[in-house]
Amino acid sequence: MQIELAKRIQHTEEYYFSRKLREIDALNQTGAKVINLGIGSPDLPPHPSVVETLHQYAAMPTTHGYQNYKGIHPLRKAIADWYHRYYGVSIHADRNVLPLIGSKEGIVHVCMTYLAEGDKALFPNPGYPAYASAVRLSGATGVPYKLASQRNWLPDLDALTKGDLSGVKLMWLNYPHMPTGAAATTTFFNEVVAFAKQHRILLCHDNPYSFILNNQPQSLLAADGALDVAIELNSLSKSSNMAGWRVGTLIGAEERINEIIRFKSNMDSGMFLPVQMAAAKALSLDPEWYQELNKTYSRRREKVYQLLDALACTYDKQQVGLFVWAKVPASQADGYALSDEILRQSRVFITPGGIFGDGGNAYIRVSLCATEAVLDEALDRIANAVITQ
Ligand SMILES: Cc1ncc(COP(=O)(O)O)c(C=O)c1O
């Protein structure tokens, strides 16, 4: 039986990684043992005290019921304290914080709350594909804005102002930027807040990478007057090694939280209490947690540089975040061609930059979520393939 799909899903394909992982699984079934350097899912565990907190609360008979739609107070308080301690941003635990089941779901909630057919939303190209998909699912029209290495992957706000901003209601922004690893500056954050105010655009900043290989975590909400025009999503997936736990947060003005909860409370029924208590524990960890994590990522990144050198790719060493973004050599048609070649010849999967938008076509993105031993093996395979070509 054929059932016509809803209009909103007709131009939305299955998520790239969901398809690609199936292809890699199929190769592995034939004994290929593919090394996957594609996805940004931390391979290291959370802090032992976080896992212990989960155990402790899960063992109690009284912690298994539905939870508050706005999360439990200890989690909201831990989020507010974390924002104050690490970003210097003061927010109210009961008014400005909405815990999320991962920031990816938050992206959809925000789009569904504010956008409908006839509206427009700006999103970065290259950028995290979920922004464009969520805008499309809401029925609104996505307007990609080009990012370029010459501007350190920051949007050209003057060009946007001179262009057509009619109908633009919302702008997705993400720094440290994925996939390019570019960090924003305080000046830029102030400028983009002024731009949003001037054009009455809701700024939606997605901030999951600020603690990874970055000495100065920054929140857009530290900019003057940001809370009037901006919301920020954050996540425990990357910086607390809790990607599978699904914990994120949305920070915004009280009206924004109450508006978004009108949609979100119709989608889910809260988060398992032991997960919330464990997340609060993770957010209360001292800076040494991030420092230790970054020592590991820093060593891995050196190996990734070697791997990219073997592929004759070029890259900027100022990048931050969980990946290295690199330009493919002129001998390659684009990042897809190089990615396919490495998968075929070396059984190593590296993400082609084009999946983040055509602004990433000439690039590849290598994840740091693999041990040094695995990266050594990947380098061996790639170096051998280059030599035997
Ligand atoms: C830029 C960006 N935002 C959001 C997410 C999703 O994070 P979460 O696990 O909190 O849903 C990712 C995950 O890769 C990401 O790269």
The ligand as a MOL file (V3000), in Angstrom:
LIG
                    3D

  0  0  0     0  0            999 V3000
M  V30 BEGIN CTAB
M  V30 COUNTS 16 16 0 0 0
M  V30 BEGIN ATOM
M  V30 1 C 26.6690 21.6860 15.9540 0
M  V30 2 C 25.9400 20.6020 16.6520 0
M  V30 3 N 24.8300 20.8940 17.3220 0
M  V30 4 C 24.1150 19.9490 17.9680 0
M  V30 5 C 24.5240 18.6360 17.9510 0
M  V30 6 C 23.6640 17.6050 18.6360 0
M  V30 7 O 24.0420 17.4440 19.9460 0
M  V30 8 P 23.1420 16.6190 20.9810 0
M  V30 9 O 23.8310 15.3320 21.1880 0
M  V30 10 O 23.1080 17.4900 22.2060 0
M  V30 11 O 21.7840 16.4600 20.3890 0
M  V30 12 C 25.6790 18.2670 17.2590 0
M  V30 13 C 26.0680 16.8460 17.2150 0
M  V30 14 O 26.8910 16.3950 16.4970 0
M  V30 15 C 26.4020 19.2840 16.5980 0
M  V30 16 O 27.5160 18.9830 15.9040 0
M  V30 END ATOM
M  V30 BEGIN BOND
M  V30 1 1 1 2
M  V30 2 1 2 3
M  V30 3 2 2 15
M  V30 4 2 3 4
M  V30 5 1 4 5
M  V30 6 1 5 6
M  V30 7 2 5 12
M  V30 8 1 6 7
M  V30 9 1 7 8
M  V30 10 2 8 9
M  V30 11 1 8 10
M  V30 12 1 8 11
M  V30 13 1 12 13
M  V30 14 1 12 15
M  V30 15 2 13 14
M  V30 16 1 15 16
M  V30 END BOND
M  V30 END CTAB
M  END
